[in-house]
Amino acid sequence: MARSSARSASPMPVPPRPRRTFGDVMKALLAVVALLALVLGVPFGLIQVGRPVPDGPPGEWLSSAIDAETLIRILMLVVWIAWAQFTACVLVEVKAAVSGVGLPARVPGAGPSQLLARQLVAAVLLLGATAASFTPGISGFGQQAPDTHRPTVAAAQQTPGGLVGGRQQNAADALARQAEQIARQADTGGTHQQGTKFYRIQPPEGRHHDSLWEIAQRHLDDGRRYKEIYALNKDRVQPDGSRLSEASLIRPGWIMEMPADAHGGELVETPGANPELSKGQQQELDAYAKDGQDGRGGQAGQGGHEQQRPAARDGDTTTGHFTVPAHHEHAAGHTATPPAGEEVAAPASHTPGLPEALLGAPLLAAGLLAALGRRRRAALWQAATAVAGRRRGMELPTPSGDEADVQDALFAGADPGAVRFLDRALRSLARSLAAEGRPLPLVYAAWLGTEELHLQLAEPAGPPPAPWTHGEDETFWRLEGREVPVPAVDPDSTDEPADEEPQAAPYPGLVSLGAQDGSRLLLNLEAVPGLVSLAGAPADRQAVLSSVAAELATNGWSDRMTVTLVGFGADLVPLAPSRLRPLDDIAALLDVMEAETASRRAGLGAAGADSVLTGRTGPAHQAGWAAHLVLLAAEPDAEQAARLAELAHDAARLGIGYLVGAGPDQLPGAAWEMEITSEGRLLAPLLGLELDAQLLPAPQHAAVARLFAAADAFGGGGGDDDPAGPAAAHRPPFLVDISEQGRPSVYARLVGRYELMGLDAPDDERGPLLREALALLLLHREGVHPRVLASALWPRGAGDDVREATVARLRDWLGTGEDGTPRLREDATGRLVLDASVVSDLDVLRSLYHEATSGRGADDRAVRGRLLTDALGLVRGPLLAERPAGRYGWLAHEIVDAQLPLLVADIGLALAAFHLERDRAPQAAEALERALVSAGTDERLWNELLRAVHATGDAPRLRALASAFATRSGARGLPPRTAALLDELLPGAAASDEAGTA
């Protein structure tokens, strides 16, 4: 615990500013020689060769024949122009470096020439007394002064990655220090009195750039106090005319007012004599101090609170190296966009009862929800097709307790649209690059907003393919809008369309770490040049690792991959048995990874590829390029850590990534270091990151594992000895009184076209919304959490007042029952529950089938036939047929959408068997055809229908059915069981039907 507190106070040691090395000096000397050769040597040589323009009047030599001498003179002229442009670039860079204000001006058309001049000047200035250069390295190339629309940002603080984060005010100690400072200022009678301290942002040294964190570390003894510096200087006019709008956007030459307790030799005070400053610098300092005093003149008494939570300028906020529009509210993966006629409200706040960790993890929740739906559908099919003694019916056990809360949080927090956008954007990018014959660039991270995606490259990779554009510099590729166009196919080309073959996922190792300023950071684990270490308390580390493991197992933007879990996560394997692989200890991991690393190196060498990215461009046919990500919760000892570092040295090229929980000692070979705090903040100061971490804490981890385990257990079946065996699983959660006395007061038809009886139609434009809300409640008789209801109605989010107003309207519309109680109420957990007098035809359908197979019909054949006939009479089509476009999107995640066809098929098969027992084949065929209305893809119904029609002796009808089924099967052809059945009933029909379809 002591260690945890210490690390919380200062999460990561900040290294001292780097000193010049012998290599730096040699580089500087070489740069001097290069500059002299290019600036002085080139013109000297050209003068020796001769003049580029011949003697005589221009008309004479312009009209003369072009010979070898003329070509040489033309080349000389081109060289002179290039020299002049390069010399101008050198002068611009030197001026910017000497002035110490802002970034260098851009020489028109210079491009690479200015970049070369910038690097040479930077290297030369290393020999100067200041040992500094005001120009960024290659990672900062392309940064320019802000335009009138989008502010640009400072260069990366560290390469690789340069992941610069936004700043959030969340430290109580900072607030206390702020109050103490204000109190001291009040005692002296003003904000700016004698002794106000200032600091000038220093230029970079090599790849090291000044940052507010390091300034606070040096002069306030705590890097976390950068927030106080930011609050004191936000939006004040700097000497170059720009303003500080984000803590990560600082430039050389800017002035920062410092808290009163700042110390250190680099600080100056004003008013007062500062002999170390020039007259111009003193004037800049005085003007800056006056601007700050005027800007806060009317805020005395509340300035402390204003500084503690600085607001972004209207119209924009920033995150990392790129600008994010202010409307990007993504705390739960959504943006509030109510439909026409609804109130516009603030984003919804947390409602007690649902785990906040999943509500704020839209990509993780979407992946888990989709995987859980697939698992439950597979379990339903396995249960429906199991042998009679092990059938478990159509009703999965209803989650309760923590599992119910987690399931609701998945529904409310998921953003499947964001997953689709990310997946399509990445695959489309890979396809476009393949069409141009270009390799995939190495991507360190991605920032995903609600309407745009930014990829951060390890190095510039040329112009991005349309519709991608450059972001803040050449190391950022940006895609705006959620619609990703499919690359057009040349009509004259003989190539197959792009979608004929699946495009391999180019960056399967991208995984969410957290959110900041409305965007989510996804780190590409397999691209890190070494280990990624994660420090913090063991429980907090495991919450991060669990989140990473669950998202990697279920995300929609990855294909084949292996995720090895060491020291945790064995219960997560049911999420994706083909992806997750648990290992007991690090010793076993090292043996496995040493063998795999050697194998991958040999495979790349044999293929002549420099990295796994080469095999991912183009169609997915390279079986050896699947990502392998290793997550270690167990702390390695010194020898194991050394072996891991050796393995990770070349891991990025091989498609292998390592995320390792770190103990109190620094992990050798760690390329990137992160820390998770007890407050749920993910910190990486040397990368400029401070995120609201994405977590899967232990209670939610266990509940997610139990949800998947329950689905697997249901699909695996259970014998009669199982306490949750066939009878229990078969019983619907809500049974209707099917007698004459059980008439409902409100009846809804959901199987087929949606119809309502017993309610007045809503008299305004909110009618479709209320009908959709009622349908959701009818499909969840166990209750619906208000957050889940709001998420279903407004997938992009809605505020508390919108949700509460809708629930109130729904309650008023449904009214009260005969006993005066509302037909819509809240249960003890806060979920919305319908009264038993509000019934749907699906409720009746389930009740009739249950009574026919497990109630009175189980022992009375006549009763069973009547109940099954009544049940099949309710079938009018698929669930909620003819629903309006753009609504009812939540049905994609509903298990009932898979339950209904299976239930209808069971009813049809049971009724057909009832008729065939008495040799009534026509009635059996009629029952099966009625069931096909709602379960048209169920092979069992088709096969039984073929048998029933064959029993009638109607050969033409049998042939017509076989042909219709073959047409429905499409290019896949008839299923093997059906083909074998047709060979028995109608020899030769299967082959002829398949040939005709082909």
Solvent accessible surface area in square Angstrom, and as a share of the most:
residue,aa,sasa,rsa
1,M,198,0.88
2,A,86,0.67
3,R,70,0.26
4,S,38,0.24
5,S,73,0.47
6,A,65,0.51
7,R,52,0.19
8,S,36,0.23
9,A,60,0.47
10,S,48,0.31
11,P,1,0.01
12,M,5,0.02
13,P,109,0.69
14,V,27,0.15
15,P,63,0.40
16,P,118,0.74
17,R,38,0.14
18,P,60,0.38
19,R,200,0.73
20,R,113,0.41
21,T,81,0.47
22,F,157,0.65
23,G,35,0.33
24,D,36,0.19
25,V,48,0.28
26,M,79,0.35
27,K,130,0.55
28,A,0,0.00
29,L,83,0.41
30,L,118,0.59
31,A,4,0.03
32,V,45,0.26
33,V,93,0.53
34,A,32,0.25
35,L,23,0.12
36,L,97,0.48
37,A,52,0.40
38,L,60,0.30
39,V,31,0.18
40,L,110,0.55
41,G,36,0.35
42,V,45,0.26
43,P,17,0.11
44,F,133,0.56
45,G,31,0.30
46,L,18,0.09
47,I,112,0.57
48,Q,120,0.53
49,V,99,0.57
50,G,31,0.29
51,R,150,0.55
52,P,32,0.20
53,V,55,0.31
54,P,35,0.22
55,D,116,0.60
56,G,49,0.47
57,P,81,0.51
58,P,83,0.52
59,G,51,0.49
60,E,115,0.52
61,W,79,0.28
62,L,124,0.61
63,S,95,0.61
64,S,63,0.41
65,A,88,0.68
66,I,127,0.64
67,D,77,0.40
68,A,73,0.57
69,E,98,0.44
70,T,41,0.24
71,L,98,0.49
72,I,94,0.48
73,R,62,0.22
74,I,85,0.43
75,L,116,0.58
76,M,16,0.07
77,L,81,0.40
78,V,83,0.48
79,V,62,0.36
80,W,60,0.21
81,I,108,0.55
82,A,54,0.42
83,W,61,0.22
84,A,51,0.39
85,Q,57,0.25
86,F,17,0.07
87,T,24,0.14
88,A,39,0.30
89,C,0,0.00
90,V,15,0.08
91,L,117,0.58
92,V,37,0.22
93,E,0,0.00
94,V,62,0.36
95,K,148,0.63
96,A,10,0.08
97,A,5,0.04
98,V,119,0.68
99,S,62,0.40
100,G,7,0.06
101,V,40,0.23
102,G,7,0.07
103,L,45,0.22
104,P,8,0.05
105,A,67,0.52
106,R,169,0.62
107,V,19,0.11
108,P,118,0.74
109,G,76,0.73
110,A,4,0.03
111,G,27,0.26
112,P,111,0.70
113,S,31,0.20
114,Q,7,0.03
115,L,41,0.20
116,L,85,0.42
117,A,0,0.00
118,R,8,0.03
119,Q,55,0.25
120,L,23,0.11
121,V,4,0.03
122,A,18,0.14
123,A,18,0.14
124,V,38,0.22
125,L,51,0.25
126,L,21,0.10
127,L,75,0.37
128,G,31,0.30
129,A,114,0.88
130,T,107,0.62
131,A,13,0.10
132,A,9,0.07
133,S,3,0.02
134,F,36,0.15
135,T,4,0.02
136,P,10,0.06
137,G,13,0.12
138,I,86,0.44
139,S,26,0.17
140,G,0,0.00
141,F,32,0.13
142,G,24,0.23
143,Q,7,0.03
144,Q,50,0.22
145,A,72,0.56
146,P,48,0.30
147,D,91,0.47
148,T,131,0.76
149,H,156,0.69
150,R,75,0.28
151,P,14,0.09
152,T,27,0.16
153,V,4,0.02
154,A,23,0.18
155,A,12,0.09
156,A,6,0.05
157,Q,30,0.13
158,Q,57,0.26
159,T,41,0.24
160,P,29,0.18
161,G,6,0.06
162,G,0,0.00
163,L,1,0.01
164,V,5,0.03
165,G,0,0.00
166,G,0,0.00
167,R,34,0.12
168,Q,55,0.24
169,Q,40,0.18
170,N,71,0.37
171,A,18,0.14
172,A,85,0.66
173,D,64,0.33
174,A,1,0.01
175,L,76,0.38
176,A,63,0.49
177,R,55,0.20
178,Q,4,0.02
179,A,58,0.45
180,E,98,0.44
181,Q,6,0.03
182,I,51,0.26
183,A,55,0.43
184,R,89,0.32
185,Q,33,0.15
186,A,73,0.57
187,D,124,0.64
188,T,85,0.49
189,G,64,0.61
190,G,26,0.25
191,T,47,0.27
192,H,23,0.10
193,Q,70,0.31
194,Q,149,0.66
195,G,27,0.26
196,T,19,0.11
197,K,40,0.17
198,F,1,0.00
199,Y,2,0.01
200,R,58,0.21
201,I,4,0.02
202,Q,54,0.24
203,P,12,0.07
204,P,4,0.02
205,E,31,0.14
206,G,46,0.44
207,R,161,0.59
208,H,29,0.13
209,H,25,0.11
210,D,10,0.05
211,S,4,0.03
212,L,4,0.02
213,W,20,0.07
214,E,18,0.08
215,I,0,0.00
216,A,0,0.00
217,Q,50,0.22
218,R,70,0.26
219,H,5,0.02
220,L,9,0.05
221,D,98,0.51
222,D,23,0.12
223,G,1,0.01
224,R,34,0.12
225,R,16,0.06
226,Y,1,0.00
227,K,5,0.02
228,E,4,0.02
229,I,0,0.00
230,Y,14,0.05
231,A,11,0.09
232,L,2,0.01
233,N,0,0.00
234,K,34,0.14
235,D,42,0.22
236,R,15,0.05
237,V,56,0.32
238,Q,5,0.02
239,P,44,0.28
240,D,51,0.26
241,G,55,0.53
242,S,20,0.13
243,R,110,0.40
244,L,0,0.00
245,S,13,0.09
246,E,19,0.08
247,A,3,0.02
248,S,7,0.05
249,L,10,0.05
250,I,10,0.05
251,R,19,0.07
252,P,17,0.11
253,G,1,0.01
254,W,4,0.01
255,I,1,0.01
256,M,0,0.00
257,E,3,0.01
258,M,4,0.02
259,P,1,0.01
260,A,48,0.38
261,D,66,0.34
262,A,1,0.01
263,H,85,0.38
264,G,41,0.40
265,G,86,0.82
266,E,79,0.36
267,L,24,0.12
268,V,23,0.13
269,E,77,0.34
270,T,6,0.03
271,P,83,0.52
272,G,50,0.48
273,A,100,0.77
274,N,19,0.10
275,P,124,0.78
276,E,114,0.51
277,L,39,0.20
278,S,61,0.40
279,K,160,0.68
280,G,38,0.37
281,Q,66,0.30
282,Q,39,0.17
283,Q,104,0.46
284,E,54,0.24
285,L,6,0.03
286,D,66,0.34
287,A,63,0.49
288,Y,5,0.02
289,A,16,0.12
290,K,128,0.54
291,D,46,0.24
292,G,2,0.02
293,Q,94,0.42
294,D,90,0.47
295,G,52,0.50
296,R,38,0.14
297,G,58,0.56
298,G,77,0.74
299,Q,67,0.30
300,A,96,0.74
301,G,78,0.75
302,Q,92,0.41
303,G,12,0.12
304,G,10,0.10
305,H,135,0.60
306,E,93,0.42
307,Q,20,0.09
308,Q,27,0.12
309,R,188,0.69
310,P,33,0.20
311,A,78,0.60
312,A,49,0.38
313,R,86,0.31
314,D,145,0.75
315,G,61,0.59
316,D,25,0.13
317,T,36,0.21
318,T,3,0.02
319,T,0,0.00
320,G,2,0.02
321,H,2,0.01
322,F,2,0.01
323,T,4,0.03
324,V,1,0.00
325,P,31,0.20
326,A,48,0.37
327,H,103,0.46
328,H,6,0.03
329,E,85,0.38
330,H,2,0.01
331,A,78,0.61
332,A,23,0.18
333,G,2,0.02
334,H,24,0.11
335,T,16,0.09
336,A,25,0.20
337,T,71,0.41
338,P,21,0.13
339,P,51,0.32
340,A,100,0.78
341,G,45,0.43
342,E,17,0.08
343,E,74,0.33
344,V,126,0.72
345,A,16,0.12
346,A,73,0.56
347,P,72,0.45
348,A,33,0.26
349,S,65,0.42
350,H,80,0.36
351,T,32,0.19
352,P,111,0.70
353,G,51,0.49
354,L,5,0.02
355,P,18,0.11
356,E,95,0.43
357,A,27,0.21
358,L,0,0.00
359,L,3,0.01
360,G,22,0.21
361,A,1,0.00
362,P,0,0.00
363,L,0,0.00
364,L,0,0.00
365,A,0,0.00
366,A,5,0.04
367,G,4,0.04
368,L,0,0.00
369,L,8,0.04
370,A,36,0.28
371,A,5,0.04
372,L,2,0.01
373,G,10,0.09
374,R,145,0.53
375,R,47,0.17
376,R,33,0.12
377,R,75,0.27
378,A,47,0.36
379,A,3,0.03
380,L,0,0.00
381,W,110,0.39
382,Q,94,0.42
383,A,1,0.01
384,A,1,0.01
385,T,63,0.37
386,A,33,0.26
387,V,105,0.61
388,A,91,0.70
389,G,53,0.51
390,R,107,0.39
391,R,69,0.25
392,R,11,0.04
393,G,6,0.06
394,M,5,0.02
395,E,17,0.08
396,L,27,0.14
397,P,72,0.45
398,T,62,0.36
399,P,30,0.19
400,S,81,0.52
401,G,54,0.52
402,D,77,0.40
403,E,37,0.17
404,A,17,0.13
405,D,34,0.18
406,V,3,0.02
407,Q,21,0.09
408,D,15,0.08
409,A,0,0.00
410,L,1,0.01
411,F,34,0.14
412,A,3,0.02
413,G,0,0.00
414,A,7,0.05
415,D,16,0.08
416,P,43,0.27
417,G,19,0.19
418,A,0,0.00
419,V,18,0.11
420,R,121,0.44
421,F,4,0.02
422,L,0,0.00
423,D,27,0.14
424,R,137,0.50
425,A,0,0.00
426,L,1,0.01
427,R,43,0.16
428,S,8,0.05
429,L,1,0.00
430,A,0,0.00
431,R,43,0.16
432,S,17,0.11
433,L,1,0.00
434,A,35,0.27
435,A,90,0.69
436,E,93,0.42
437,G,69,0.66
438,R,58,0.21
439,P,100,0.63
440,L,9,0.05
441,P,12,0.07
442,L,65,0.32
443,V,0,0.00
444,Y,15,0.06
445,A,0,0.00
446,A,0,0.00
447,W,1,0.00
448,L,0,0.00
449,G,1,0.01
450,T,3,0.02
451,E,56,0.25
452,E,6,0.03
453,L,0,0.00
454,H,1,0.01
455,L,0,0.00
456,Q,7,0.03
457,L,6,0.03
458,A,24,0.19
459,E,116,0.52
460,P,47,0.30
461,A,37,0.29
462,G,36,0.35
463,P,96,0.60
464,P,19,0.12
465,P,8,0.05
466,A,89,0.69
467,P,60,0.38
468,W,10,0.03
469,T,77,0.45
470,H,71,0.32
471,G,19,0.18
472,E,18,0.08
473,D,8,0.04
474,E,61,0.27
475,T,12,0.07
476,F,1,0.00
477,W,1,0.00
478,R,24,0.09
479,L,2,0.01
480,E,99,0.44
481,G,27,0.26
482,R,49,0.18
483,E,148,0.66
484,V,23,0.13
485,P,75,0.47
486,V,95,0.55
487,P,40,0.25
488,A,104,0.81
489,V,68,0.39
490,D,82,0.43
491,P,128,0.81
492,D,130,0.67
493,S,42,0.27
494,T,135,0.79
495,D,106,0.55
496,E,124,0.55
497,P,65,0.41
498,A,31,0.24
499,D,96,0.50
500,E,106,0.48
501,E,98,0.44
502,P,100,0.63
503,Q,9,0.04
504,A,15,0.11
505,A,4,0.03
506,P,1,0.01
507,Y,1,0.00
508,P,4,0.03
509,G,0,0.00
510,L,0,0.00
511,V,0,0.00
512,S,1,0.01
513,L,4,0.02
514,G,0,0.00
515,A,18,0.14
516,Q,3,0.01
517,D,39,0.20
518,G,16,0.16
519,S,1,0.01
520,R,3,0.01
521,L,0,0.00
522,L,0,0.00
523,L,2,0.01
524,N,3,0.02
525,L,2,0.01
526,E,7,0.03
527,A,2,0.02
528,V,2,0.01
529,P,60,0.38
530,G,6,0.06
531,L,0,0.00
532,V,1,0.00
533,S,6,0.04
534,L,0,0.00
535,A,6,0.04
536,G,5,0.05
537,A,32,0.25
538,P,94,0.59
539,A,80,0.62
540,D,36,0.19
541,R,13,0.05
542,Q,72,0.32
543,A,9,0.07
544,V,3,0.02
545,L,0,0.00
546,S,1,0.01
547,S,1,0.00
548,V,2,0.01
549,A,0,0.00
550,A,0,0.00
551,E,0,0.00
552,L,0,0.00
553,A,5,0.04
554,T,6,0.04
555,N,6,0.03
556,G,37,0.35
557,W,2,0.01
558,S,9,0.06
559,D,53,0.27
560,R,138,0.50
561,M,8,0.03
562,T,44,0.26
563,V,0,0.00
564,T,0,0.00
565,L,0,0.00
566,V,0,0.00
567,G,45,0.43
568,F,19,0.08
569,G,7,0.06
570,A,68,0.53
571,D,68,0.35
572,L,0,0.00
573,V,34,0.19
574,P,33,0.21
575,L,5,0.02
576,A,12,0.09
577,P,86,0.54
578,S,108,0.69
579,R,37,0.14
580,L,7,0.03
581,R,81,0.30
582,P,55,0.35
583,L,35,0.17
584,D,136,0.70
585,D,69,0.36
586,I,8,0.04
587,A,53,0.41
588,A,37,0.28
589,L,0,0.00
590,L,1,0.00
591,D,91,0.47
592,V,50,0.29
593,M,0,0.00
594,E,67,0.30
595,A,67,0.52
596,E,39,0.18
597,T,3,0.02
598,A,60,0.47
599,S,71,0.46
600,R,35,0.13
601,R,97,0.35
602,A,67,0.52
603,G,34,0.33
604,L,1,0.00
605,G,59,0.56
606,A,96,0.74
607,A,64,0.50
608,G,70,0.68
609,A,16,0.13
610,D,102,0.53
611,S,21,0.14
612,V,3,0.02
613,L,19,0.09
614,T,65,0.38
615,G,7,0.07
616,R,8,0.03
617,T,29,0.17
618,G,6,0.05
619,P,55,0.35
620,A,51,0.39
621,H,126,0.56
622,Q,66,0.30
623,A,86,0.67
624,G,49,0.47
625,W,23,0.08
626,A,20,0.15
627,A,1,0.00
628,H,2,0.01
629,L,0,0.00
630,V,0,0.00
631,L,0,0.00
632,L,0,0.00
633,A,20,0.15
634,A,36,0.28
635,E,83,0.37
636,P,21,0.13
637,D,81,0.42
638,A,88,0.68
639,E,123,0.55
640,Q,40,0.18
641,A,4,0.03
642,A,56,0.44
643,R,84,0.31
644,L,0,0.00
645,A,21,0.17
646,E,117,0.52
647,L,15,0.08
648,A,0,0.00
649,H,144,0.64
650,D,31,0.16
651,A,1,0.01
652,A,23,0.18
653,R,87,0.32
654,L,0,0.00
655,G,0,0.00
656,I,1,0.01
657,G,2,0.02
658,Y,2,0.01
659,L,1,0.00
660,V,0,0.00
661,G,0,0.00
662,A,7,0.06
663,G,13,0.13
664,P,91,0.57
665,D,115,0.60
666,Q,144,0.64
667,L,15,0.07
668,P,66,0.42
669,G,45,0.43
670,A,25,0.19
671,A,34,0.26
672,W,3,0.01
673,E,37,0.17
674,M,4,0.02
675,E,5,0.02
676,I,3,0.01
677,T,7,0.04
678,S,86,0.56
679,E,118,0.53
680,G,17,0.16
681,R,13,0.05
682,L,3,0.01
683,L,3,0.01
684,A,1,0.01
685,P,10,0.07
686,L,49,0.24
687,L,4,0.02
688,G,3,0.03
689,L,6,0.03
690,E,9,0.04
691,L,0,0.00
692,D,72,0.37
693,A,18,0.14
694,Q,8,0.03
695,L,35,0.17
696,L,0,0.00
697,P,38,0.24
698,A,78,0.60
699,P,78,0.49
700,Q,32,0.14
701,H,15,0.07
702,A,34,0.26
703,A,0,0.00
704,V,1,0.00
705,A,8,0.06
706,R,106,0.39
707,L,7,0.03
708,F,0,0.00
709,A,49,0.38
710,A,51,0.39
711,A,2,0.01
712,D,57,0.30
713,A,65,0.51
714,F,2,0.01
715,G,7,0.07
716,G,52,0.50
717,G,17,0.16
718,G,6,0.06
719,G,26,0.25
720,D,123,0.64
721,D,141,0.73
722,D,48,0.25
723,P,136,0.86
724,A,46,0.36
725,G,5,0.05
726,P,33,0.21
727,A,79,0.61
728,A,59,0.46
729,A,7,0.06
730,H,33,0.15
731,R,135,0.49
732,P,6,0.04
733,P,78,0.49
734,F,38,0.16
735,L,62,0.31
736,V,21,0.12
737,D,81,0.42
738,I,57,0.29
739,S,54,0.35
740,E,129,0.58
741,Q,157,0.70
742,G,17,0.17
743,R,193,0.70
744,P,45,0.29
745,S,45,0.29
746,V,0,0.00
747,Y,40,0.15
748,A,0,0.00
749,R,87,0.32
750,L,0,0.00
751,V,1,0.00
752,G,1,0.01
753,R,123,0.45
754,Y,21,0.08
755,E,42,0.19
756,L,36,0.18
757,M,82,0.37
758,G,56,0.54
759,L,33,0.16
760,D,122,0.63
761,A,88,0.68
762,P,32,0.20
763,D,141,0.73
764,D,64,0.33
765,E,116,0.52
766,R,49,0.18
767,G,5,0.05
768,P,73,0.46
769,L,10,0.05
770,L,8,0.04
771,R,71,0.26
772,E,2,0.01
773,A,0,0.00
774,L,0,0.00
775,A,0,0.00
776,L,3,0.01
777,L,2,0.01
778,L,1,0.01
779,L,14,0.07
780,H,34,0.15
781,R,24,0.09
782,E,73,0.33
783,G,7,0.07
784,V,5,0.03
785,H,5,0.02
786,P,22,0.14
787,R,19,0.07
788,V,14,0.08
789,L,2,0.01
790,A,8,0.06
791,S,19,0.12
792,A,14,0.11
793,L,6,0.03
794,W,8,0.03
795,P,86,0.54
796,R,87,0.32
797,G,14,0.13
798,A,7,0.06
799,G,0,0.00
800,D,43,0.22
801,D,77,0.40
802,V,0,0.00
803,R,19,0.07
804,E,107,0.48
805,A,29,0.22
806,T,2,0.01
807,V,13,0.08
808,A,45,0.35
809,R,57,0.21
810,L,0,0.00
811,R,73,0.27
812,D,115,0.59
813,W,37,0.13
814,L,0,0.00
815,G,25,0.24
816,T,73,0.43
817,G,17,0.16
818,E,185,0.83
819,D,113,0.58
820,G,50,0.48
821,T,64,0.37
822,P,59,0.37
823,R,34,0.13
824,L,0,0.00
825,R,115,0.42
826,E,99,0.44
827,D,53,0.28
828,A,115,0.89
829,T,84,0.49
830,G,25,0.24
831,R,22,0.08
832,L,0,0.00
833,V,22,0.12
834,L,10,0.05
835,D,35,0.18
836,A,68,0.53
837,S,30,0.19
838,V,0,0.00
839,V,4,0.02
840,S,0,0.00
841,D,2,0.01
842,L,3,0.01
843,D,2,0.01
844,V,27,0.16
845,L,0,0.00
846,R,21,0.08
847,S,4,0.03
848,L,13,0.06
849,Y,19,0.07
850,H,22,0.10
851,E,39,0.17
852,A,0,0.00
853,T,45,0.26
854,S,56,0.36
855,G,26,0.25
856,R,129,0.47
857,G,0,0.00
858,A,50,0.39
859,D,140,0.73
860,D,62,0.32
861,R,62,0.23
862,A,70,0.54
863,V,19,0.11
864,R,57,0.21
865,G,3,0.03
866,R,126,0.46
867,L,6,0.03
868,L,1,0.00
869,T,72,0.42
870,D,69,0.36
871,A,0,0.00
872,L,8,0.04
873,G,40,0.39
874,L,42,0.21
875,V,0,0.00
876,R,85,0.31
877,G,3,0.03
878,P,76,0.48
879,L,7,0.04
880,L,1,0.00
881,A,22,0.17
882,E,142,0.64
883,R,95,0.35
884,P,70,0.44
885,A,106,0.82
886,G,86,0.83
887,R,61,0.22
888,Y,13,0.05
889,G,54,0.52
890,W,17,0.06
891,L,3,0.02
892,A,75,0.58
893,H,44,0.20
894,E,6,0.03
895,I,35,0.18
896,V,4,0.03
897,D,53,0.27
898,A,21,0.16
899,Q,13,0.06
900,L,3,0.02
901,P,42,0.26
902,L,15,0.07
903,L,6,0.03
904,V,0,0.00
905,A,0,0.00
906,D,7,0.04
907,I,0,0.00
908,G,0,0.00
909,L,35,0.18
910,A,31,0.24
911,L,7,0.03
912,A,3,0.02
913,A,50,0.39
914,F,21,0.09
915,H,26,0.11
916,L,59,0.29
917,E,109,0.49
918,R,139,0.51
919,D,130,0.68
920,R,77,0.28
921,A,9,0.07
922,P,84,0.53
923,Q,76,0.34
924,A,0,0.00
925,A,0,0.00
926,E,115,0.52
927,A,6,0.05
928,L,0,0.00
929,E,68,0.30
930,R,96,0.35
931,A,0,0.00
932,L,26,0.13
933,V,77,0.44
934,S,10,0.07
935,A,2,0.02
936,G,17,0.16
937,T,121,0.70
938,D,10,0.05
939,E,43,0.19
940,R,47,0.17
941,L,0,0.00
942,W,16,0.06
943,N,16,0.08
944,E,49,0.22
945,L,1,0.01
946,L,0,0.00
947,R,109,0.40
948,A,0,0.00
949,V,0,0.00
950,H,84,0.37
951,A,66,0.51
952,T,51,0.29
953,G,61,0.59
954,D,58,0.30
955,A,50,0.39
956,P,100,0.63
957,R,80,0.29
958,L,3,0.01
959,R,132,0.48
960,A,64,0.49
961,L,22,0.11
962,A,0,0.00
963,S,52,0.34
964,A,49,0.38
965,F,11,0.04
966,A,3,0.02
967,T,96,0.56
968,R,129,0.47
969,S,11,0.07
970,G,26,0.25
971,A,117,0.90
972,R,217,0.79
973,G,21,0.20
974,L,13,0.06
975,P,35,0.22
976,P,116,0.73
977,R,185,0.68
978,T,0,0.00
979,A,21,0.16
980,A,63,0.49
981,L,12,0.06
982,L,0,0.00
983,D,78,0.40
984,E,130,0.58
985,L,24,0.12
986,L,20,0.10
987,P,104,0.66
988,G,47,0.45
989,A,3,0.02
990,A,5,0.04
991,A,71,0.55
992,S,64,0.41
993,D,26,0.14
994,E,66,0.30
995,A,72,0.56
996,G,67,0.64
997,T,56,0.33
998,A,118,0.92
